[in-house]
Structure formats: C-alpha cells, structure tokens
C-alpha cells in the first residue's frame, strides 16, 4: 500500500508561518545588536536634525532672494550643505540597517536550516500551522538540503519575491528555492488556519501603517523645529 501524500501548503499559510518565524528572529537580532541599534538610531536622529536644519536654512535663503521655484530647486540640488547632510543621513541609515540585515540573514539560515533539517522538519512557525518541509520523495530533507533550500531563498528575494510567488502555482506549489533544493512544503493537518494566525496577518498591515504614521510625525516635528529655529520663532 502506498503512503498517502500530504497536500501542498497554500501560499498564504506558508507566508503566515514565515512571518511568525521572522518575528522571532527579529527579536533575536534586537537582543544581539541592542547597543549598536540604539547608537545607530541616535546617529540617525542627529543626521535627520542636521538635514532638516540645512533644508530650512536653504529655504529661508531662497525666500529672502525671492528665487523662482525652478531656480530654488536647482539651488537645492547643488547646495553643498545639503549634499553633506544627505550623505551623512545615508551613511547613518546604512549603519543602522545593513548590520541588522546581515545578522538577520545569518540567524535565519541557522534557524530554518536547523529546524527544517530536524526530525520535526519544520520551524516553530510551520509547526503552529501544521506545515512540514519534505524532499521530492516525501522524506525528511536533512540539514544540508534544508540549509541549501534557505540559502537559495536569497534568489527568491532578489527576484523581488517572484521566486516566492511561484509557490502559488499548481500542481506542486514550489517556490524557486524549493525547486533548486528539491523540496516542497506540505500541509500535514486538516484544520483551517487558526484565528490567532488570521489576526496576526491583519496585525501586520496595521503595524506597518502605524510605524509609517509615527515616522511621518517624527519628520514633521523635525522640520517644524528646524524652521522655527531658522525663523527665530
């Protein structure tokens, strides 16, 4: 008698599991880089302050000179003070983001490789949603194949997530990195997606909009403060 083959995991269920794992890895990144992140955020704050002050001073100068909009725009583009401030902010943001991305990638490679190569064949996020990683024969992929699968995931990211979207294509629902590593993700349960998981999905766009609103408010306050200082208000 043939062993029944578990159905392929839907893309939304796979994403939900990945996002749970990514959140856990993100917490680890913050724990590892806590001091660096705090200092990098302070550096970014100083760089934003310097940029807004340079912008306010340039705007005031253009107003005093009654410069036409096109002339003012050209002056902004070639303003040495603005160029220095923009470069400083770019370097500050890079110093904040790049180390965090590197540590996240390394921890993710270990996290997914170790868990998916184990007897569970699943990360904690996948286990919550009854998902498993198997090879083309339906067997445990093993550590080496699991690491290869997740290393190949870089290609899915570099393809602007087109590699991930291949998982929506029937009949095998394999993402690009699944095809490279000879693996697939299967749904081992029969229950629908838990309510908590659906709420977690809804929370993500709400959190993104909330963070964007906080960022816009912060920038607005910085610009208003710089203008007030320039105008002597």
Biotite code that builds the C-alpha atoms (Angstrom):
import biotite.structure as struc

atoms = struc.array([
    struc.Atom([0.000, 0.000, 0.000], chain_id="A", res_id=1, res_name="UNK", atom_name="CA", element="C"),
    struc.Atom([1.318, 3.456, -0.926], chain_id="A", res_id=2, res_name="UNK", atom_name="CA", element="C"),
    struc.Atom([1.743, 6.069, 1.781], chain_id="A", res_id=3, res_name="UNK", atom_name="CA", element="C"),
    struc.Atom([-0.721, 8.911, 1.205], chain_id="A", res_id=4, res_name="UNK", atom_name="CA", element="C"),
    struc.Atom([0.943, 12.127, 0.111], chain_id="A", res_id=5, res_name="UNK", atom_name="CA", element="C"),
    struc.Atom([0.228, 15.201, 2.219], chain_id="A", res_id=6, res_name="UNK", atom_name="CA", element="C"),
    struc.Atom([-1.339, 18.084, 0.300], chain_id="A", res_id=7, res_name="UNK", atom_name="CA", element="C"),
    struc.Atom([0.833, 21.002, -0.723], chain_id="A", res_id=8, res_name="UNK", atom_name="CA", element="C"),
    struc.Atom([0.748, 24.010, 1.583], chain_id="A", res_id=9, res_name="UNK", atom_name="CA", element="C"),
    struc.Atom([-1.152, 27.103, 0.385], chain_id="A", res_id=10, res_name="UNK", atom_name="CA", element="C"),
    struc.Atom([0.954, 30.214, -0.179], chain_id="A", res_id=11, res_name="UNK", atom_name="CA", element="C"),
    struc.Atom([-0.881, 32.282, 2.450], chain_id="A", res_id=12, res_name="UNK", atom_name="CA", element="C"),
    struc.Atom([-0.343, 29.613, 5.080], chain_id="A", res_id=13, res_name="UNK", atom_name="CA", element="C"),
    struc.Atom([3.343, 29.449, 4.182], chain_id="A", res_id=14, res_name="UNK", atom_name="CA", element="C"),
    struc.Atom([3.698, 33.217, 4.441], chain_id="A", res_id=15, res_name="UNK", atom_name="CA", element="C"),
    struc.Atom([1.974, 33.261, 7.827], chain_id="A", res_id=16, res_name="UNK", atom_name="CA", element="C"),
    struc.Atom([4.389, 30.655, 9.163], chain_id="A", res_id=17, res_name="UNK", atom_name="CA", element="C"),
    struc.Atom([7.376, 32.536, 7.740], chain_id="A", res_id=18, res_name="UNK", atom_name="CA", element="C"),
    struc.Atom([6.244, 35.818, 9.277], chain_id="A", res_id=19, res_name="UNK", atom_name="CA", element="C"),
    struc.Atom([5.955, 34.180, 12.706], chain_id="A", res_id=20, res_name="UNK", atom_name="CA", element="C"),
    struc.Atom([9.496, 32.866, 12.383], chain_id="A", res_id=21, res_name="UNK", atom_name="CA", element="C"),
    struc.Atom([10.740, 36.217, 11.068], chain_id="A", res_id=22, res_name="UNK", atom_name="CA", element="C"),
    struc.Atom([9.267, 37.986, 14.092], chain_id="A", res_id=23, res_name="UNK", atom_name="CA", element="C"),
    struc.Atom([11.067, 35.584, 16.431], chain_id="A", res_id=24, res_name="UNK", atom_name="CA", element="C"),
    struc.Atom([14.346, 36.052, 14.548], chain_id="A", res_id=25, res_name="UNK", atom_name="CA", element="C"),
    struc.Atom([13.821, 39.813, 14.660], chain_id="A", res_id=26, res_name="UNK", atom_name="CA", element="C"),
    struc.Atom([13.636, 39.666, 18.450], chain_id="A", res_id=27, res_name="UNK", atom_name="CA", element="C"),
    struc.Atom([16.942, 37.772, 18.473], chain_id="A", res_id=28, res_name="UNK", atom_name="CA", element="C"),
    struc.Atom([18.510, 40.400, 16.194], chain_id="A", res_id=29, res_name="UNK", atom_name="CA", element="C"),
    struc.Atom([17.445, 43.180, 18.565], chain_id="A", res_id=30, res_name="UNK", atom_name="CA", element="C"),
    struc.Atom([18.853, 41.228, 21.507], chain_id="A", res_id=31, res_name="UNK", atom_name="CA", element="C"),
    struc.Atom([22.193, 40.654, 19.766], chain_id="A", res_id=32, res_name="UNK", atom_name="CA", element="C"),
    struc.Atom([22.561, 44.177, 18.364], chain_id="A", res_id=33, res_name="UNK", atom_name="CA", element="C"),
    struc.Atom([20.796, 46.154, 21.090], chain_id="A", res_id=34, res_name="UNK", atom_name="CA", element="C"),
    struc.Atom([23.654, 48.536, 21.849], chain_id="A", res_id=35, res_name="UNK", atom_name="CA", element="C"),
    struc.Atom([24.575, 49.010, 18.213], chain_id="A", res_id=36, res_name="UNK", atom_name="CA", element="C"),
    struc.Atom([20.965, 49.688, 17.221], chain_id="A", res_id=37, res_name="UNK", atom_name="CA", element="C"),
    struc.Atom([20.492, 52.256, 19.984], chain_id="A", res_id=38, res_name="UNK", atom_name="CA", element="C"),
    struc.Atom([23.646, 54.124, 18.990], chain_id="A", res_id=39, res_name="UNK", atom_name="CA", element="C"),
    struc.Atom([22.772, 53.883, 15.281], chain_id="A", res_id=40, res_name="UNK", atom_name="CA", element="C"),
    struc.Atom([19.305, 55.302, 15.962], chain_id="A", res_id=41, res_name="UNK", atom_name="CA", element="C"),
    struc.Atom([20.834, 58.226, 17.836], chain_id="A", res_id=42, res_name="UNK", atom_name="CA", element="C"),
    struc.Atom([23.190, 58.821, 14.908], chain_id="A", res_id=43, res_name="UNK", atom_name="CA", element="C"),
    struc.Atom([20.243, 58.768, 12.500], chain_id="A", res_id=44, res_name="UNK", atom_name="CA", element="C"),
    struc.Atom([18.393, 61.248, 14.695], chain_id="A", res_id=45, res_name="UNK", atom_name="CA", element="C"),
    struc.Atom([21.350, 63.634, 14.626], chain_id="A", res_id=46, res_name="UNK", atom_name="CA", element="C"),
    struc.Atom([21.664, 63.209, 10.857], chain_id="A", res_id=47, res_name="UNK", atom_name="CA", element="C"),
    struc.Atom([17.961, 63.955, 10.335], chain_id="A", res_id=48, res_name="UNK", atom_name="CA", element="C"),
    struc.Atom([18.269, 67.036, 12.524], chain_id="A", res_id=49, res_name="UNK", atom_name="CA", element="C"),
    struc.Atom([21.272, 68.265, 10.521], chain_id="A", res_id=50, res_name="UNK", atom_name="CA", element="C"),
    struc.Atom([19.451, 67.653, 7.231], chain_id="A", res_id=51, res_name="UNK", atom_name="CA", element="C"),
    struc.Atom([16.275, 69.463, 8.278], chain_id="A", res_id=52, res_name="UNK", atom_name="CA", element="C"),
    struc.Atom([18.301, 72.404, 9.533], chain_id="A", res_id=53, res_name="UNK", atom_name="CA", element="C"),
    struc.Atom([20.205, 72.587, 6.241], chain_id="A", res_id=54, res_name="UNK", atom_name="CA", element="C"),
    struc.Atom([16.910, 72.397, 4.331], chain_id="A", res_id=55, res_name="UNK", atom_name="CA", element="C"),
    struc.Atom([15.343, 75.126, 6.454], chain_id="A", res_id=56, res_name="UNK", atom_name="CA", element="C"),
    struc.Atom([18.357, 77.411, 6.024], chain_id="A", res_id=57, res_name="UNK", atom_name="CA", element="C"),
    struc.Atom([18.324, 76.859, 2.262], chain_id="A", res_id=58, res_name="UNK", atom_name="CA", element="C"),
    struc.Atom([14.576, 77.524, 2.089], chain_id="A", res_id=59, res_name="UNK", atom_name="CA", element="C"),
    struc.Atom([14.979, 80.729, 4.060], chain_id="A", res_id=60, res_name="UNK", atom_name="CA", element="C"),
    struc.Atom([17.745, 81.847, 1.715], chain_id="A", res_id=61, res_name="UNK", atom_name="CA", element="C"),
    struc.Atom([15.579, 81.174, -1.337], chain_id="A", res_id=62, res_name="UNK", atom_name="CA", element="C"),
    struc.Atom([12.687, 83.115, 0.202], chain_id="A", res_id=63, res_name="UNK", atom_name="CA", element="C"),
    struc.Atom([14.947, 86.055, 1.007], chain_id="A", res_id=64, res_name="UNK", atom_name="CA", element="C"),
    struc.Atom([16.196, 86.065, -2.588], chain_id="A", res_id=65, res_name="UNK", atom_name="CA", element="C"),
    struc.Atom([12.657, 85.638, -3.982], chain_id="A", res_id=66, res_name="UNK", atom_name="CA", element="C"),
    struc.Atom([14.026, 82.902, -6.234], chain_id="A", res_id=67, res_name="UNK", atom_name="CA", element="C"),
    struc.Atom([11.666, 81.279, -8.782], chain_id="A", res_id=68, res_name="UNK", atom_name="CA", element="C"),
    struc.Atom([10.739, 77.643, -7.988], chain_id="A", res_id=69, res_name="UNK", atom_name="CA", element="C"),
    struc.Atom([12.978, 76.174, -10.714], chain_id="A", res_id=70, res_name="UNK", atom_name="CA", element="C"),
    struc.Atom([15.957, 78.226, -9.587], chain_id="A", res_id=71, res_name="UNK", atom_name="CA", element="C"),
    struc.Atom([15.287, 77.259, -5.973], chain_id="A", res_id=72, res_name="UNK", atom_name="CA", element="C"),
    struc.Atom([15.147, 73.571, -6.950], chain_id="A", res_id=73, res_name="UNK", atom_name="CA", element="C"),
    struc.Atom([18.459, 73.812, -8.791], chain_id="A", res_id=74, res_name="UNK", atom_name="CA", element="C"),
    struc.Atom([19.996, 75.590, -5.814], chain_id="A", res_id=75, res_name="UNK", atom_name="CA", element="C"),
    struc.Atom([18.789, 72.790, -3.531], chain_id="A", res_id=76, res_name="UNK", atom_name="CA", element="C"),
    struc.Atom([20.308, 70.125, -5.772], chain_id="A", res_id=77, res_name="UNK", atom_name="CA", element="C"),
    struc.Atom([23.709, 71.840, -5.831], chain_id="A", res_id=78, res_name="UNK", atom_name="CA", element="C"),
    struc.Atom([23.726, 73.100, -2.237], chain_id="A", res_id=79, res_name="UNK", atom_name="CA", element="C"),
    struc.Atom([26.969, 71.716, -0.657], chain_id="A", res_id=80, res_name="UNK", atom_name="CA", element="C"),
    struc.Atom([25.485, 71.794, 2.849], chain_id="A", res_id=81, res_name="UNK", atom_name="CA", element="C"),
    struc.Atom([22.501, 69.727, 1.736], chain_id="A", res_id=82, res_name="UNK", atom_name="CA", element="C"),
    struc.Atom([24.730, 67.266, -0.102], chain_id="A", res_id=83, res_name="UNK", atom_name="CA", element="C"),
    struc.Atom([26.842, 66.753, 3.016], chain_id="A", res_id=84, res_name="UNK", atom_name="CA", element="C"),
    struc.Atom([23.724, 66.316, 5.170], chain_id="A", res_id=85, res_name="UNK", atom_name="CA", element="C"),
    struc.Atom([22.150, 63.828, 2.746], chain_id="A", res_id=86, res_name="UNK", atom_name="CA", element="C"),
    struc.Atom([25.381, 61.819, 2.588], chain_id="A", res_id=87, res_name="UNK", atom_name="CA", element="C"),
    struc.Atom([25.604, 61.754, 6.380], chain_id="A", res_id=88, res_name="UNK", atom_name="CA", element="C"),
    struc.Atom([21.999, 60.543, 6.671], chain_id="A", res_id=89, res_name="UNK", atom_name="CA", element="C"),
    struc.Atom([22.576, 57.863, 4.021], chain_id="A", res_id=90, res_name="UNK", atom_name="CA", element="C"),
    struc.Atom([25.603, 56.568, 5.902], chain_id="A", res_id=91, res_name="UNK", atom_name="CA", element="C"),
    struc.Atom([23.722, 56.651, 9.215], chain_id="A", res_id=92, res_name="UNK", atom_name="CA", element="C"),
    struc.Atom([20.789, 54.672, 7.812], chain_id="A", res_id=93, res_name="UNK", atom_name="CA", element="C"),
    struc.Atom([23.182, 52.179, 6.199], chain_id="A", res_id=94, res_name="UNK", atom_name="CA", element="C"),
    struc.Atom([24.985, 51.720, 9.521], chain_id="A", res_id=95, res_name="UNK", atom_name="CA", element="C"),
    struc.Atom([21.610, 51.010, 11.125], chain_id="A", res_id=96, res_name="UNK", atom_name="CA", element="C"),
    struc.Atom([20.132, 48.692, 8.514], chain_id="A", res_id=97, res_name="UNK", atom_name="CA", element="C"),
    struc.Atom([22.990, 46.725, 6.950], chain_id="A", res_id=98, res_name="UNK", atom_name="CA", element="C"),
    struc.Atom([24.374, 45.066, 10.128], chain_id="A", res_id=99, res_name="UNK", atom_name="CA", element="C"),
    struc.Atom([20.835, 44.184, 11.206], chain_id="A", res_id=100, res_name="UNK", atom_name="CA", element="C"),
    struc.Atom([20.124, 42.634, 7.809], chain_id="A", res_id=101, res_name="UNK", atom_name="CA", element="C"),
    struc.Atom([23.374, 40.648, 7.894], chain_id="A", res_id=102, res_name="UNK", atom_name="CA", element="C"),
    struc.Atom([22.708, 39.266, 11.382], chain_id="A", res_id=103, res_name="UNK", atom_name="CA", element="C"),
    struc.Atom([19.086, 38.518, 10.452], chain_id="A", res_id=104, res_name="UNK", atom_name="CA", element="C"),
    struc.Atom([20.209, 36.591, 7.350], chain_id="A", res_id=105, res_name="UNK", atom_name="CA", element="C"),
    struc.Atom([22.750, 34.551, 9.319], chain_id="A", res_id=106, res_name="UNK", atom_name="CA", element="C"),
    struc.Atom([20.331, 33.736, 12.134], chain_id="A", res_id=107, res_name="UNK", atom_name="CA", element="C"),
    struc.Atom([17.604, 32.894, 9.611], chain_id="A", res_id=108, res_name="UNK", atom_name="CA", element="C"),
    struc.Atom([19.908, 30.474, 7.795], chain_id="A", res_id=109, res_name="UNK", atom_name="CA", element="C"),
    struc.Atom([20.649, 28.678, 11.058], chain_id="A", res_id=110, res_name="UNK", atom_name="CA", element="C"),
    struc.Atom([17.050, 28.882, 12.302], chain_id="A", res_id=111, res_name="UNK", atom_name="CA", element="C"),
    struc.Atom([15.430, 27.454, 9.183], chain_id="A", res_id=112, res_name="UNK", atom_name="CA", element="C"),
    struc.Atom([18.259, 25.036, 8.434], chain_id="A", res_id=113, res_name="UNK", atom_name="CA", element="C"),
    struc.Atom([18.350, 23.501, 11.909], chain_id="A", res_id=114, res_name="UNK", atom_name="CA", element="C"),
    struc.Atom([14.593, 23.282, 12.424], chain_id="A", res_id=115, res_name="UNK", atom_name="CA", element="C"),
    struc.Atom([13.653, 22.116, 8.929], chain_id="A", res_id=116, res_name="UNK", atom_name="CA", element="C"),
    struc.Atom([16.517, 19.623, 8.885], chain_id="A", res_id=117, res_name="UNK", atom_name="CA", element="C"),
    struc.Atom([15.488, 18.187, 12.261], chain_id="A", res_id=118, res_name="UNK", atom_name="CA", element="C"),
    struc.Atom([13.061, 15.346, 12.935], chain_id="A", res_id=119, res_name="UNK", atom_name="CA", element="C"),
    struc.Atom([10.269, 17.952, 13.133], chain_id="A", res_id=120, res_name="UNK", atom_name="CA", element="C"),
    struc.Atom([11.000, 19.082, 9.553], chain_id="A", res_id=121, res_name="UNK", atom_name="CA", element="C"),
    struc.Atom([9.506, 22.418, 10.498], chain_id="A", res_id=122, res_name="UNK", atom_name="CA", element="C"),
    struc.Atom([10.308, 25.708, 12.177], chain_id="A", res_id=123, res_name="UNK", atom_name="CA", element="C"),
    struc.Atom([8.186, 26.817, 15.154], chain_id="A", res_id=124, res_name="UNK", atom_name="CA", element="C"),
    struc.Atom([6.079, 28.938, 12.801], chain_id="A", res_id=125, res_name="UNK", atom_name="CA", element="C"),
    struc.Atom([5.481, 25.989, 10.477], chain_id="A", res_id=126, res_name="UNK", atom_name="CA", element="C"),
    struc.Atom([4.648, 23.697, 13.389], chain_id="A", res_id=127, res_name="UNK", atom_name="CA", element="C"),
    struc.Atom([1.963, 26.111, 14.596], chain_id="A", res_id=128, res_name="UNK", atom_name="CA", element="C"),
    struc.Atom([0.331, 25.899, 11.168], chain_id="A", res_id=129, res_name="UNK", atom_name="CA", element="C"),
    struc.Atom([0.875, 22.157, 10.582], chain_id="A", res_id=130, res_name="UNK", atom_name="CA", element="C"),
    struc.Atom([3.442, 22.554, 7.819], chain_id="A", res_id=131, res_name="UNK", atom_name="CA", element="C"),
    struc.Atom([6.459, 20.399, 7.052], chain_id="A", res_id=132, res_name="UNK", atom_name="CA", element="C"),
    struc.Atom([9.341, 20.529, 4.588], chain_id="A", res_id=133, res_name="UNK", atom_name="CA", element="C"),
    struc.Atom([9.965, 17.321, 2.650], chain_id="A", res_id=134, res_name="UNK", atom_name="CA", element="C"),
    struc.Atom([12.200, 16.353, -0.246], chain_id="A", res_id=135, res_name="UNK", atom_name="CA", element="C"),
    struc.Atom([10.884, 15.263, -3.634], chain_id="A", res_id=136, res_name="UNK", atom_name="CA", element="C"),
    struc.Atom([10.344, 11.745, -2.293], chain_id="A", res_id=137, res_name="UNK", atom_name="CA", element="C"),
    struc.Atom([8.375, 12.963, 0.722], chain_id="A", res_id=138, res_name="UNK", atom_name="CA", element="C"),
    struc.Atom([11.207, 12.185, 3.157], chain_id="A", res_id=139, res_name="UNK", atom_name="CA", element="C"),
    struc.Atom([12.989, 14.393, 5.680], chain_id="A", res_id=140, res_name="UNK", atom_name="CA", element="C"),
    struc.Atom([15.239, 16.823, 3.793], chain_id="A", res_id=141, res_name="UNK", atom_name="CA", element="C"),
    struc.Atom([18.163, 16.681, 6.245], chain_id="A", res_id=142, res_name="UNK", atom_name="CA", element="C"),
    struc.Atom([20.316, 19.549, 7.456], chain_id="A", res_id=143, res_name="UNK", atom_name="CA", element="C"),
    struc.Atom([22.385, 20.077, 4.283], chain_id="A", res_id=144, res_name="UNK", atom_name="CA", element="C"),
    struc.Atom([19.368, 20.208, 1.979], chain_id="A", res_id=145, res_name="UNK", atom_name="CA", element="C"),
    struc.Atom([17.498, 22.443, 4.429], chain_id="A", res_id=146, res_name="UNK", atom_name="CA", element="C"),
    struc.Atom([20.413, 24.890, 4.537], chain_id="A", res_id=147, res_name="UNK", atom_name="CA", element="C"),
    struc.Atom([20.665, 24.800, 0.728], chain_id="A", res_id=148, res_name="UNK", atom_name="CA", element="C"),
    struc.Atom([16.941, 25.492, 0.492], chain_id="A", res_id=149, res_name="UNK", atom_name="CA", element="C"),
    struc.Atom([17.176, 28.570, 2.663], chain_id="A", res_id=150, res_name="UNK", atom_name="CA", element="C"),
    struc.Atom([20.412, 29.812, 1.104], chain_id="A", res_id=151, res_name="UNK", atom_name="CA", element="C"),
    struc.Atom([18.690, 29.571, -2.285], chain_id="A", res_id=152, res_name="UNK", atom_name="CA", element="C"),
    struc.Atom([15.913, 31.679, -0.795], chain_id="A", res_id=153, res_name="UNK", atom_name="CA", element="C"),
    struc.Atom([18.172, 34.673, -1.444], chain_id="A", res_id=154, res_name="UNK", atom_name="CA", element="C"),
    struc.Atom([17.384, 34.269, -5.147], chain_id="A", res_id=155, res_name="UNK", atom_name="CA", element="C"),
    struc.Atom([13.679, 34.445, -4.376], chain_id="A", res_id=156, res_name="UNK", atom_name="CA", element="C"),
    struc.Atom([14.256, 37.733, -2.549], chain_id="A", res_id=157, res_name="UNK", atom_name="CA", element="C"),
    struc.Atom([16.490, 39.107, -5.305], chain_id="A", res_id=158, res_name="UNK", atom_name="CA", element="C"),
    struc.Atom([13.774, 38.341, -7.847], chain_id="A", res_id=159, res_name="UNK", atom_name="CA", element="C"),
    struc.Atom([11.550, 40.842, -5.987], chain_id="A", res_id=160, res_name="UNK", atom_name="CA", element="C"),
    struc.Atom([9.616, 37.945, -4.461], chain_id="A", res_id=161, res_name="UNK", atom_name="CA", element="C"),
    struc.Atom([8.682, 36.458, -7.828], chain_id="A", res_id=162, res_name="UNK", atom_name="CA", element="C"),
    struc.Atom([10.522, 33.346, -6.678], chain_id="A", res_id=163, res_name="UNK", atom_name="CA", element="C"),
    struc.Atom([8.244, 33.139, -3.649], chain_id="A", res_id=164, res_name="UNK", atom_name="CA", element="C"),
    struc.Atom([5.118, 33.682, -5.741], chain_id="A", res_id=165, res_name="UNK", atom_name="CA", element="C"),
    struc.Atom([5.926, 30.525, -7.710], chain_id="A", res_id=166, res_name="UNK", atom_name="CA", element="C"),
    struc.Atom([4.605, 28.672, -4.653], chain_id="A", res_id=167, res_name="UNK", atom_name="CA", element="C"),
    struc.Atom([1.107, 29.696, -5.751], chain_id="A", res_id=168, res_name="UNK", atom_name="CA", element="C"),
    struc.Atom([1.482, 27.744, -8.995], chain_id="A", res_id=169, res_name="UNK", atom_name="CA", element="C"),
    struc.Atom([-0.100, 24.293, -9.171], chain_id="A", res_id=170, res_name="UNK", atom_name="CA", element="C"),
    struc.Atom([0.396, 21.421, -9.029], chain_id="A", res_id=171, res_name="UNK", atom_name="CA", element="C"),
    struc.Atom([3.451, 21.224, -6.726], chain_id="A", res_id=172, res_name="UNK", atom_name="CA", element="C"),
    struc.Atom([3.357, 24.762, -5.335], chain_id="A", res_id=173, res_name="UNK", atom_name="CA", element="C"),
    struc.Atom([7.142, 25.025, -5.141], chain_id="A", res_id=174, res_name="UNK", atom_name="CA", element="C"),
    struc.Atom([8.873, 28.351, -4.650], chain_id="A", res_id=175, res_name="UNK", atom_name="CA", element="C"),
    struc.Atom([12.089, 28.998, -6.563], chain_id="A", res_id=176, res_name="UNK", atom_name="CA", element="C"),
    struc.Atom([14.262, 27.865, -3.645], chain_id="A", res_id=177, res_name="UNK", atom_name="CA", element="C"),
    struc.Atom([12.153, 24.692, -3.296], chain_id="A", res_id=178, res_name="UNK", atom_name="CA", element="C"),
    struc.Atom([12.815, 23.854, -6.929], chain_id="A", res_id=179, res_name="UNK", atom_name="CA", element="C"),
    struc.Atom([16.553, 24.465, -6.546], chain_id="A", res_id=180, res_name="UNK", atom_name="CA", element="C"),
    struc.Atom([16.843, 22.348, -3.388], chain_id="A", res_id=181, res_name="UNK", atom_name="CA", element="C"),
    struc.Atom([14.404, 19.639, -4.463], chain_id="A", res_id=182, res_name="UNK", atom_name="CA", element="C"),
    struc.Atom([11.995, 20.260, -1.598], chain_id="A", res_id=183, res_name="UNK", atom_name="CA", element="C"),
    struc.Atom([8.371, 21.184, -1.069], chain_id="A", res_id=184, res_name="UNK", atom_name="CA", element="C"),
    struc.Atom([6.200, 22.324, 1.816], chain_id="A", res_id=185, res_name="UNK", atom_name="CA", element="C"),
    struc.Atom([3.208, 20.180, 2.735], chain_id="A", res_id=186, res_name="UNK", atom_name="CA", element="C"),
    struc.Atom([0.207, 20.693, 4.989], chain_id="A", res_id=187, res_name="UNK", atom_name="CA", element="C"),
    struc.Atom([0.027, 17.809, 7.442], chain_id="A", res_id=188, res_name="UNK", atom_name="CA", element="C"),
    struc.Atom([-3.193, 18.836, 9.197], chain_id="A", res_id=189, res_name="UNK", atom_name="CA", element="C"),
    struc.Atom([-6.822, 19.271, 8.238], chain_id="A", res_id=190, res_name="UNK", atom_name="CA", element="C"),
    struc.Atom([-7.851, 22.203, 10.431], chain_id="A", res_id=191, res_name="UNK", atom_name="CA", element="C"),
    struc.Atom([-8.351, 25.650, 8.897], chain_id="A", res_id=192, res_name="UNK", atom_name="CA", element="C"),
    struc.Atom([-5.949, 28.445, 9.733], chain_id="A", res_id=193, res_name="UNK", atom_name="CA", element="C"),
    struc.Atom([-6.271, 29.286, 13.454], chain_id="A", res_id=194, res_name="UNK", atom_name="CA", element="C"),
    struc.Atom([-7.999, 32.520, 14.432], chain_id="A", res_id=195, res_name="UNK", atom_name="CA", element="C"),
    struc.Atom([-4.825, 33.747, 16.144], chain_id="A", res_id=196, res_name="UNK", atom_name="CA", element="C"),
    struc.Atom([-2.895, 33.291, 12.890], chain_id="A", res_id=197, res_name="UNK", atom_name="CA", element="C"),
    struc.Atom([-5.523, 35.232, 10.928], chain_id="A", res_id=198, res_name="UNK", atom_name="CA", element="C"),
    struc.Atom([-5.387, 38.033, 13.494], chain_id="A", res_id=199, res_name="UNK", atom_name="CA", element="C"),
    struc.Atom([-1.584, 38.021, 13.185], chain_id="A", res_id=200, res_name="UNK", atom_name="CA", element="C"),
    struc.Atom([-1.962, 38.557, 9.434], chain_id="A", res_id=201, res_name="UNK", atom_name="CA", element="C"),
    struc.Atom([-4.312, 41.505, 9.966], chain_id="A", res_id=202, res_name="UNK", atom_name="CA", element="C"),
    struc.Atom([-1.965, 42.972, 12.560], chain_id="A", res_id=203, res_name="UNK", atom_name="CA", element="C"),
    struc.Atom([0.921, 43.241, 10.096], chain_id="A", res_id=204, res_name="UNK", atom_name="CA", element="C"),
    struc.Atom([-0.510, 45.908, 7.739], chain_id="A", res_id=205, res_name="UNK", atom_name="CA", element="C"),
    struc.Atom([-1.897, 47.775, 10.748], chain_id="A", res_id=206, res_name="UNK", atom_name="CA", element="C"),
    struc.Atom([1.562, 47.785, 12.337], chain_id="A", res_id=207, res_name="UNK", atom_name="CA", element="C"),
    struc.Atom([3.156, 48.960, 9.072], chain_id="A", res_id=208, res_name="UNK", atom_name="CA", element="C"),
    struc.Atom([0.727, 51.867, 8.770], chain_id="A", res_id=209, res_name="UNK", atom_name="CA", element="C"),
    struc.Atom([1.232, 52.710, 12.439], chain_id="A", res_id=210, res_name="UNK", atom_name="CA", element="C"),
    struc.Atom([5.018, 52.781, 12.088], chain_id="A", res_id=211, res_name="UNK", atom_name="CA", element="C"),
    struc.Atom([4.728, 54.865, 8.916], chain_id="A", res_id=212, res_name="UNK", atom_name="CA", element="C"),
    struc.Atom([2.480, 57.340, 10.739], chain_id="A", res_id=213, res_name="UNK", atom_name="CA", element="C"),
    struc.Atom([4.984, 57.604, 13.596], chain_id="A", res_id=214, res_name="UNK", atom_name="CA", element="C"),
    struc.Atom([7.818, 58.187, 11.115], chain_id="A", res_id=215, res_name="UNK", atom_name="CA", element="C"),
    struc.Atom([5.869, 60.912, 9.305], chain_id="A", res_id=216, res_name="UNK", atom_name="CA", element="C"),
    struc.Atom([5.029, 62.579, 12.616], chain_id="A", res_id=217, res_name="UNK", atom_name="CA", element="C"),
    struc.Atom([8.673, 62.458, 13.677], chain_id="A", res_id=218, res_name="UNK", atom_name="CA", element="C"),
    struc.Atom([9.845, 64.007, 10.396], chain_id="A", res_id=219, res_name="UNK", atom_name="CA", element="C"),
    struc.Atom([7.139, 66.672, 10.582], chain_id="A", res_id=220, res_name="UNK", atom_name="CA", element="C"),
    struc.Atom([8.261, 67.618, 14.079], chain_id="A", res_id=221, res_name="UNK", atom_name="CA", element="C"),
    struc.Atom([11.900, 67.775, 12.976], chain_id="A", res_id=222, res_name="UNK", atom_name="CA", element="C"),
    struc.Atom([11.098, 70.009, 10.001], chain_id="A", res_id=223, res_name="UNK", atom_name="CA", element="C"),
    struc.Atom([8.876, 72.278, 12.100], chain_id="A", res_id=224, res_name="UNK", atom_name="CA", element="C"),
    struc.Atom([11.594, 72.587, 14.743], chain_id="A", res_id=225, res_name="UNK", atom_name="CA", element="C"),
    struc.Atom([14.240, 73.410, 12.129], chain_id="A", res_id=226, res_name="UNK", atom_name="CA", element="C"),
    struc.Atom([12.033, 76.058, 10.519], chain_id="A", res_id=227, res_name="UNK", atom_name="CA", element="C"),
    struc.Atom([11.268, 77.593, 13.903], chain_id="A", res_id=228, res_name="UNK", atom_name="CA", element="C"),
    struc.Atom([14.971, 77.832, 14.723], chain_id="A", res_id=229, res_name="UNK", atom_name="CA", element="C"),
    struc.Atom([15.775, 79.341, 11.328], chain_id="A", res_id=230, res_name="UNK", atom_name="CA", element="C"),
    struc.Atom([12.990, 81.920, 11.544], chain_id="A", res_id=231, res_name="UNK", atom_name="CA", element="C"),
    struc.Atom([13.734, 82.663, 15.182], chain_id="A", res_id=232, res_name="UNK", atom_name="CA", element="C"),
    struc.Atom([10.201, 81.785, 16.268], chain_id="A", res_id=233, res_name="UNK", atom_name="CA", element="C"),
])
